[in-house]
Amino acid sequence: MDELNSSVVTSNMSSPEHPPPVSWVSTGLIPALVLSLCFLLGVPGNIAVIILTPNWQHLSSLSQTLMLNLAVSDLLCLLTLPLWIYALLYSWTLGLVACKLLSYLVYCCIYASMLTVTALSVQRYLQVVQLQKCFDRVGKKRMLGLLWLIVMILSIPSLVLRQLISNQHWTICISHFSSPAQRVAVLLSETLPGCVSITVLVFSYISLHRKVNQAAFFNNPQTTRLVTSIIVTFFILWMPYLITNMVGVAAISLNNDTLLQSCVDSWRISIALVFVNSFINPLLYAFASRNMCTVCQKREHGYCC
């Protein structure tokens, strides 16, 4: 979110005599339209997942809890988008406290969504391949508690570093770094969880497919497409952001301003894709989850986790 705002505000600060709408077309309008689409499609989709949770009898209690956690975290993230869209097109007007708290909330929700997707992949791998039983009620609460504790710790930099930067009539809510080394450390801390999640997810689903490929579940082309779509979607929506972060680390380390500016431009697109993930999740993990349960039923004689 930092780079999404900073790339827009640079143009506006450089020409303060021009009214804000002039800069929309060149820098702010396209990201705002993408985020608006995420909000309009994602909020109803995640609300539907939450409402339909009691109807998921084909899923275990743990799966239902993870689905609900995913929908809630995505919904909370998407509900903040109107404020960011307004700040993107006009200016930040809510003050420093709101800047810090809303940024912290967004990071918490994004990390929670990522880790919940990872937990779902691990759960399915253990249940189908390793035939491990689900957590009991206490274990489930501990797992969710640990997940959110990790999320809150990972999001602390956004709470500490966020500041308001003003020039003329334009204000942005953005992280302020005391040194290039601090910025590199933050970028690495944001990249590592994503890399770990992608690695775990790919390993889980590829192993799941490979070890039970004789089951009727994977002889179903529809289900095979679902497994493929989970991996491909996660890659498409997260890898640009992770790669841009690593290139940004290299640009800062090499003191290459040209490369760093290219990263700033790329961040606008890659961050928007991360938000797209929040409205696609309901389609992949809730409305298509019945297919994912079929193999579990076959291997557990009707019990689904």
VOKE-50213 format. One record per residue (C-alpha): x, y, z; residue number from 0. Coordinates in steps of 0.001 Angstrom, whole numbers, plus 500000, padded with zeros to 6 digits. Example, Ala and Ser with C-alpha at 12.3 -4.5 7.8 and 13.67 -1.06 7.14 Angstrom:
// VOKE-50213
xx:yy:zz:i
512300:495500:507800:0 .
513670:498940:507140:1 .
END
This chain:
// VOKE-50213
xx:yy:zz:i
500000:500000:500000:0 .
502923:502364:500607:1 .
504126:502218:497041:2 .
500598:502397:495666:3 .
500119:505787:497316:4 .
503663:507094:496868:5 .
503693:506567:493110:6 .
500503:508557:492783:7 .
501424:511348:495136:8 .
504766:511995:493437:9 .
502974:513307:490393:10 .
500605:515431:492430:11 .
503323:516947:494603:12 .
505445:517821:491626:13 .
502682:519986:490149:14 .
500671:521383:493065:15 .
499047:524032:490923:16 .
497139:521372:488952:17 .
493861:520087:490381:18 .
493874:516436:491564:19 .
491624:515110:488748:20 .
494367:515801:486194:21 .
496625:513281:487895:22 .
493949:510598:488113:23 .
494253:509645:484479:24 .
498033:509232:484473:25 .
498667:507579:487845:26 .
495688:506992:490116:27 .
492629:506080:488115:28 .
493572:502570:486976:29 .
494625:501321:490447:30 .
491483:502915:491887:31 .
489311:501096:489351:32 .
490975:497759:490161:33 .
490475:498291:493887:34 .
486860:499364:493294:35 .
486232:496133:491393:36 .
487751:494156:494262:37 .
485432:495905:496702:38 .
482256:495509:494628:39 .
482815:491807:493907:40 .
484684:490710:497011:41 .
482451:492100:499752:42 .
479263:490288:498609:43 .
481239:487106:497919:44 .
482815:486949:501367:45 .
479535:487873:503071:46 .
477894:484990:501208:47 .
480601:482613:502457:48 .
480012:483741:506057:49 .
476237:483373:505747:50 .
476498:479928:504134:51 .
478928:478541:506715:52 .
476227:476540:508590:53 .
475358:474770:505316:54 .
478830:473217:504899:55 .
477913:469866:506438:56 .
480259:468146:503971:57 .
483223:469830:505661:58 .
484678:469172:509076:59 .
484567:471668:511909:60 .
488203:472638:511289:61 .
487625:473230:507575:62 .
484562:475336:508312:63 .
486537:477382:510833:64 .
489373:477983:508382:65 .
486917:478935:505631:66 .
485196:481346:507988:67 .
488526:482803:509103:68 .
489524:483290:505471:69 .
486248:485003:504605:70 .
486349:487305:507640:71 .
489950:488370:507068:72 .
489316:489013:503362:73 .
486112:490908:504136:74 .
487793:493172:506703:75 .
490569:493912:504235:76 .
488131:494765:501449:77 .
485993:497004:503677:78 .
488923:499403:504054:79 .
489272:499868:500288:80 .
486923:502879:499907:81 .
489180:504860:502252:82 .
492318:503894:500342:83 .
490656:504640:497007:84 .
489690:508106:498230:85 .
493230:508719:499506:86 .
494600:507465:496208:87 .
492555:509935:494167:88 .
492449:512887:496541:89 .
494421:512930:499798:90 .
494582:511327:503239:91 .
492300:513280:505573:92 .
491736:510948:508539:93 .
494784:511793:510634:94 .
497793:509858:511876:95 .
496006:507499:514294:96 .
493624:506270:511586:97 .
496564:505972:509196:98 .
498432:503665:511574:99 .
495434:501595:512693:100 .
493957:501059:509226:101 .
497365:500150:507802:102 .
497884:497678:510630:103 .
494427:496186:510016:104 .
495096:495755:506294:105 .
498421:494035:506885:106 .
496866:491781:509545:107 .
494081:490760:507177:108 .
496407:490118:504250:109 .
498749:487994:506352:110 .
495783:486174:507930:111 .
494384:485361:504503:112 .
497760:484074:503308:113 .
498367:481907:506367:114 .
494808:480551:506356:115 .
495179:479449:502735:116 .
498443:477777:503737:117 .
496761:476074:506696:118 .
493995:474765:504427:119 .
496541:473213:502081:120 .
498430:471578:504961:121 .
495200:470273:506486:122 .
494118:468662:503224:123 .
497538:467133:502693:124 .
497640:465622:506187:125 .
494076:464342:506031:126 .
494202:462800:502563:127 .
497829:461695:502229:128 .
498976:461098:505790:129 .
495531:460165:507146:130 .
496049:462426:510141:131 .
492977:463259:512177:132 .
491776:466816:512684:133 .
492440:468932:515729:134 .
489976:468714:518556:135 .
488209:471874:519726:136 .
491075:472957:521992:137 .
493679:472280:519313:138 .
491659:474227:516767:139 .
491469:477263:519048:140 .
495182:477079:519754:141 .
495972:476872:516051:142 .
493847:479929:515239:143 .
495287:481785:518204:144 .
498811:481045:517027:145 .
497915:482070:513472:146 .
496598:485459:514577:147 .
499503:485984:516966:148 .
501925:485486:514066:149 .
499816:487801:511926:150 .
499851:490585:514517:151 .
503610:490273:515007:152 .
504305:490362:511263:153 .
502140:493509:510920:154 .
503906:495530:513641:155 .
506224:497390:511201:156 .
503214:498973:509485:157 .
501941:500226:512833:158 .
505288:501660:513913:159 .
506552:503119:510638:160 .
503405:504702:509208:161 .
503527:508493:509059:162 .
501723:511327:507303:163 .
503746:513144:504654:164 .
502354:516411:503315:165 .
503233:518757:500485:166 .
501050:521704:499604:167 .
497479:520369:499633:168 .
498341:516673:499360:169 .
498855:514223:502249:170 .
499704:510548:502122:171 .
499741:507765:504695:172 .
502997:505943:504094:173 .
505803:504187:505932:174 .
508751:506395:506776:175 .
512126:504639:506928:176 .
515036:506036:508904:177 .
517606:504362:506653:178 .
517893:502213:503513:179 .
518839:499272:505731:180 .
515567:499581:507617:181 .
513619:499632:504365:182 .
515451:496531:503147:183 .
514661:494754:506415:184 .
510953:495586:506096:185 .
510824:494420:502487:186 .
512489:491143:503424:187 .
510099:490650:506351:188 .
507150:491132:503991:189 .
508590:488789:501361:190 .
509600:485833:503539:191 .
506069:484823:504704:192 .
504836:484877:501119:193 .
507692:482718:499875:194 .
507158:480218:502683:195 .
503404:480098:502041:196 .
503839:479509:498315:197 .
506391:476757:498943:198 .
504143:474978:501450:199 .
501053:475335:499275:200 .
502743:474000:496146:201 .
504309:471084:498038:202 .
500995:470187:499703:203 .
498859:470175:496584:204 .
501415:468568:494296:205 .
502035:465834:496875:206 .
498293:465449:497323:207 .
497826:465005:493605:208 .
500791:462661:493191:209 .
500081:460316:496093:210 .
496384:459831:495522:211 .
496280:460106:491749:212 .
494608:456711:491548:213 .
491613:457953:493483:214 .
488412:458800:491680:215 .
488766:462325:493012:216 .
491691:463101:490725:217 .
490221:461219:487807:218 .
487613:463979:487811:219 .
488818:466713:485407:220 .
486813:469340:487266:221 .
488597:468615:490515:222 .
492012:468481:488862:223 .
491312:471922:487405:224 .
490396:473137:490877:225 .
493701:471992:492379:226 .
495587:473546:489483:227 .
493659:476800:489784:228 .
494528:477099:493484:229 .
498260:476925:492777:230 .
498181:479032:489608:231 .
495990:481736:491167:232 .
498201:482045:494232:233 .
501257:482310:491995:234 .
499752:484884:489656:235 .
498457:487124:492437:236 .
501377:486920:494871:237 .
504550:486314:492853:238 .
504634:489784:491185:239 .
504572:491413:494618:240 .
507228:489099:496053:241 .
509489:489450:493015:242 .
509117:493242:493023:243 .
510061:493300:496704:244 .
513249:491357:495998:245 .
514128:493620:493072:246 .
513479:496575:495377:247 .
515911:495131:497905:248 .
518521:494839:495151:249 .
517857:498403:493973:250 .
518257:499818:497473:251 .
521379:497756:498119:252 .
522933:498900:494824:253 .
521693:502476:495292:254 .
520117:502300:491847:255 .
517453:505011:491712:256 .
516297:504074:488213:257 .
515659:500466:489199:258 .
513967:501579:492412:259 .
511605:503855:490486:260 .
510729:500937:488213:261 .
509898:498932:491342:262 .
507652:501726:492607:263 .
505723:501626:489331:264 .
505484:497833:489501:265 .
504333:497900:493122:266 .
501178:499747:492072:267 .
500116:496780:489966:268 .
501388:494008:492226:269 .
499667:495406:495336:270 .
496394:495675:493428:271 .
496758:491979:492514:272 .
497119:491090:496206:273 .
493751:492726:496847:274 .
492280:490812:493888:275 .
493173:487644:495805:276 .
490735:488664:498542:277 .
487706:488497:496273:278 .
488809:485375:494373:279 .
489314:483356:497567:280 .
485570:482708:498145:281 .
485238:481235:494664:282 .
488224:478912:495063:283 .
487925:477795:498671:284 .
484275:477962:499642:285 .
482011:477420:496669:286 .
484317:474733:495186:287 .
485301:473005:498425:288 .
482724:470201:498028:289 .
484908:468646:495361:290 .
487947:468779:497646:291 .
486071:466686:500196:292 .
485325:463743:497909:293 .
488682:461977:498214:294 .
488664:462462:501968:295 .
485296:460714:502157:296 .
486594:457825:500071:297 .
489720:457332:502151:298 .
488038:457847:505505:299 .
484877:455804:504726:300 .
482597:458784:504732:301 .
484366:461043:507242:302 .
485362:464389:505859:303 .
487851:466806:507316:304 .
END
